[in-house]
Amino acid sequence: MGALREYSRYELLLSQFQMNEMAVNDNVRQALERIRDFLYEHTDIHYLVFVREQNLISYIKYHCKHKFEKVSFIQVVEDIKIFIRFLEHKTDIKRVPSIDFSLQNLNMWLHL
């Protein structure tokens, strides 16, 4: 009788970020790695299906709090857009978060 292997939360997240290496350029890969690391280090999410808009706004706030030392504001927004496109292509995710980055979403910008 084989023993069941328990996966760590990191392994679960990592397994959900699997991509076809041929179809992904370095910019996309790095953006998804940053989002994955953020989700692991700053949330309790196990499955991408549970990612919500607030988690992505928290990603912006995190970088804002750290004065965009690691990546620029523009790259943080691009990371989120790349991640949303990534989720849209996953068939098991029925509700993909969306964020309005326009100035019409003034409430979000004021709370950053």
N, C-alpha and C positions, 0 to 999 in steps of 0.2 A: 504494500500500500504506500503510495507516494505522499510525501508531506506537501501540504499546501504552502506556497510561499506568500508571505505577507509583503506587500509592496509599501515602501515608504511614500509619504505624501509627495516628496520630490520626484520619485520614480513615476508616480501616477501623472504628475504634471508633465514631466519630460516625455512620457509616452504619448501624450496628447498633442505634443508639438512636433511630431514626426512629419517631415516634409520630403518631397522628392528633391534630392540634392541637385538634380539636373535643372529643375525649374526654378530654383531659388538663387538669387544673386546675394552677394555679401551684405548689402544694405538691408535686405529683407531678413536674412538670417540673424543679423545683429539686432535688428529691431525686435524680432520675436524672442530672442534670448533676453533682451532687457525687460520685456514685458513678463516673460516667464519668471525671471529672477525676482522681479517686483512682486508678482502674485505669490511666489513662494515665501519671500521674506517678510511681506507686509500685509498678508491676508491669511485667512484660514481655508481658502478655496482648495478643494481637491480635484474638482472637475470643471472644465471650461464652460460647460453648460450653465454653471452658476455665476459666471462673470456678468456683472451688471454695469450700467453707466457710471454708477457711483465709484466702482473700483477703478475705472479708467480716469475719472476726475481725480481720484486719489493719487493716481500715477502722476498727473500734472502737478498736483499740490506737493507731492514728495520732491519732485525736481525743483519746483519753485522754492520750497523751504531750503534746499541745498544750493540755491542760486545758480541752477543749471550748470554746475561744475563739470559733471560727467558728459552731458549732452546738451545741446542748445534747445531753446524753447521750440524752435521750428522742427527739430528732430523729434522732440517728445510728441508733438502733434502728429508728425508723420508716422511715428511708431504706432500710435493709436489707430491711425487710418489703415496701416498695413495689417495690424492685428484684427481689425474689424473685417477686412477683406479675407483674411485667413479663416476667421470664424464662418463667414458666409459660404465658404467652400467645404465646410465640414457638414456632412449630411446628418449627423446625429444632433446638431444644434438647431433647434427650431426658433429660438428667440435670440437674435443677435443684437447686442446693445448698439445704440447709435447715439452720437453726440453731434449737436449742431455747433460747429466752430465759428459760425458767423457772428457778427456784432449784434444781430437781432437776439442772440442768446445772452443778453446783457447780464441777467441774473447770475449765470454761471461765471462769467468773467469777473463780476464784482466780488464773488465769494472765493476767488483764487487769491 
